[in-house]
Amino acid sequence: MPTVGVIGGGQLARMMLPAAISMGLELKVFAEADGSPAHNAVTQVGDYNDLAQIKKFAESVDVITFDHEHVPIDLLEALVQQGVSVQPGPHCLRFAQNKLLMRMRLQELGLPMPAWKAVVNSEQVRAFISEHGPEVVVKTPIGGYDGKGVRMVSDAAEVEDWLADLDKYGGQLLCEQKVSFARELSQLVARNSAGDIVTWNTVQTVQAGGVCAEVIAPAPLPVNSKLADEIARTISEQLGVTGVMAVELFETKTGDLLVNELAMRPHNSGHFTIEGAVTSQFEQHLRAVLGLPLGDTSMRAKHAVMLNLLGVDESNNLVENFEAAMSYGPALKIHSYQKQPRKGRKMGHITALGDDYVQLLERCREAAAKLYDSKSA
Amino acid sequence: MPTVGVIGGGQLARMMLPAAISMGLELKVFAEADGSPAHNAVTQVGDYNDLAQIKKFAESVDVITFDHEHVPIDLLEALVQQGVSVQPGPHCLRFAQNKLLMRMRLQELGLPMPAWKAVVNSEQVRAFISEHGPEVVVKTPIGGYDGKGVRMVSDAAEVEDWLADLDKYGGQLLCEQKVSFARELSQLVARNSAGDIVTWNTVQTVQAGGVCAEVIAPAPLPVNSKLADEIARTISEQLGVTGVMAVELFETKTGDLLVNELAMRPHNSGHFTIEGAVTSQFEQHLRAVLGLPLGDTSMRAKHAVMLNLLGVDESNNLVENFEAAMSYGPALKIHSYQKQPRKGRKMGHITALGDDYVQLLERCREAAAKLYDSKSA
């Protein structure tokens, strides 16, 4: 079996390893530092902005894929020109890296989105606010994640710092209509290099402070999962994405769907698939980037819910009360990423399967409360 | 979270790693050679018969456990005396290592077994054959596994070589009545250091050539699972076993159960639990040896079946046709242990979940046929 190389040693690379172990694949990880969550598979530590280092890593694997979307596109293009298999390729990753390019491309594809506009000065921001305000969303096209690089703005002055430093963000800012959504959804899709596409059930995500807090799979009805599925398939196919992609969606109060953001990698909204689906997003990603047949995405239970465990401070690593949480929920799957604790950091997650998602969420929250208990209570 | 050290780098250690990764545990493996199935977690390579090497390994972990039962008991006793936590401890592992000691101990516990006798010469073998023959089973008390060290004997001459070399096998041989069983069962149990005990569903195992070929979980009815459960709990508790133990059982034509063999570690008959149970035997073993609360052992589906993939020769590694097998069964979980191929070697396994175990078995067999196809057909 071939060797998959993952750039980035975070929790996504970490969670690819069990899938690789099951299938008998060799996984190698290029991490930024020692002691990363993916440490069991790390074979090289260095700077992913350095072509020579990444090239050396590429020579030790059959295909390059990613734990994150931060590797410079020109570097990936150089690799591809040298014959390295980069999956997903720079031709589609650039849309995940640049939110403005993504909006332009999705517009070409005729997909439903919030109103948006590229702006370069305060006047244009003000004009967008007058048309779509009183409050709008302003985003830096590049460099943002987990709520960073996104601001709710009712006055152009609130993004003056960004406008003064436009080169850093890709030369323009992205203004978007603030959608008064009923809830947020996520549609996970996988496409392999042969062009086969599969989707999982549409899920509901609950965000807190720009970070995913909870996921309910499938999203409680009614939901236009057929449309979510079509949108994700269209993007995956038209952009030529290989691997797993998550399409974050707003569901409006009338049940319409609008594309919010894309992630071209396994995604927090798909962690439930580890136990909740026949094929997890991590296994599927490995299959897809290797051009292997895709696995069944059916649910293993009527519902799966996932709750993120976020760091509370720099001392509580959320494992001191692991025993209490395990005692409380013998059927809960409590995942820990072995990360150094930091406020707001994704430290782990809890998954529960069953029939009643309200009850499952309650159980996950109770278990999380026990984990947080030592320091944060 | 503490660090678990596993002696032995085979597929059982390999399959503990995904469980450790999920729970955020650190796993370290002491392997016999480079390139073992558990290579992602190997931190030391050496000889497990060497106290100094094992002692050095023990200093790097919080608890020692096992991938196999071959570590000499006196070595483990020396570790325990030096304050190392060895789980399961030598006080119970000696029963797993010596089938004669096991029979004596189970007899004390009043558990149902085939008729048996310790013998030291041909005359005693002949006497046992006259009483229980025409054919009986003779076993070497130590050193046997997967059919090795076990012979079907109708004439004492057939074990003359063993009798001539008794010191090698523990000073005696074990004669056992050949049970005309209806089928074979296995009962998996886990006990943690706090004394909590859980069992999984009783399963049916199908052996071929002394090696486990297929497992059906739960065992098709009718089955005296209450008795199987009681036997496993009694052994686990009375012998003070920490971790997972498998009790292999004969089911007679009248539905009675007789204890065949014990394995004090995760076991081939429990591989189905990776996908088929809420808590896999590998996760449970790690929980148990660390004294953590035990997880829920419920099934994730009505049935799970597991089929072993055995090596056919030294060239077919059973992954050349992986794509064909994956295409055939997108819902099958095909596991590969990344082993060098050898005839009869356990190379991997396939698990399928669903309602109809006959159909599931058929699908696993079809997929296996595809994997074997390149060289063995």
Chai-1 contact restraints between the chains, C-beta under 6 A:
chainA,res_idxA,chainB,res_idxB,connection_type,confidence,min_distance_angstrom,max_distance_angstrom,comment,restraint_id
A,M1,B,V319,contact,1.0,0.0,6.0,A-B,restraint_1
A,L17,B,I21,contact,1.0,0.0,6.0,A-B,restraint_2
A,P18,B,P18,contact,1.0,0.0,6.0,A-B,restraint_3
A,P18,B,I21,contact,1.0,0.0,6.0,A-B,restraint_4
A,I21,B,L17,contact,1.0,0.0,6.0,A-B,restraint_5
A,I21,B,P18,contact,1.0,0.0,6.0,A-B,restraint_6
A,S22,B,H335,contact,1.0,0.0,6.0,A-B,restraint_7
A,G24,B,S336,contact,1.0,0.0,6.0,A-B,restraint_8
A,G24,B,Q338,contact,1.0,0.0,6.0,A-B,restraint_9
A,N40,B,N40,contact,1.0,0.0,6.0,A-B,restraint_10
A,N40,B,A41,contact,1.0,0.0,6.0,A-B,restraint_11
A,A41,B,N40,contact,1.0,0.0,6.0,A-B,restraint_12
A,V278,B,A331,contact,1.0,0.0,6.0,A-B,restraint_13
A,L292,B,E323,contact,1.0,0.0,6.0,A-B,restraint_14
A,L292,B,M326,contact,1.0,0.0,6.0,A-B,restraint_15
A,P293,B,M326,contact,1.0,0.0,6.0,A-B,restraint_16
A,P293,B,S327,contact,1.0,0.0,6.0,A-B,restraint_17
A,G295,B,P330,contact,1.0,0.0,6.0,A-B,restraint_18
A,D296,B,P330,contact,1.0,0.0,6.0,A-B,restraint_19
A,D296,B,A331,contact,1.0,0.0,6.0,A-B,restraint_20
A,R300,B,R300,contact,1.0,0.0,6.0,A-B,restraint_21
A,V319,B,M1,contact,1.0,0.0,6.0,A-B,restraint_22
A,E323,B,L292,contact,1.0,0.0,6.0,A-B,restraint_23
A,M326,B,L292,contact,1.0,0.0,6.0,A-B,restraint_24
A,M326,B,P293,contact,1.0,0.0,6.0,A-B,restraint_25
A,S327,B,P293,contact,1.0,0.0,6.0,A-B,restraint_26
A,P330,B,G295,contact,1.0,0.0,6.0,A-B,restraint_27
A,P330,B,D296,contact,1.0,0.0,6.0,A-B,restraint_28
A,A331,B,V278,contact,1.0,0.0,6.0,A-B,restraint_29
A,A331,B,D296,contact,1.0,0.0,6.0,A-B,restraint_30
A,H335,B,S22,contact,1.0,0.0,6.0,A-B,restraint_31
A,S336,B,G24,contact,1.0,0.0,6.0,A-B,restraint_32
A,Q338,B,G24,contact,1.0,0.0,6.0,A-B,restraint_33
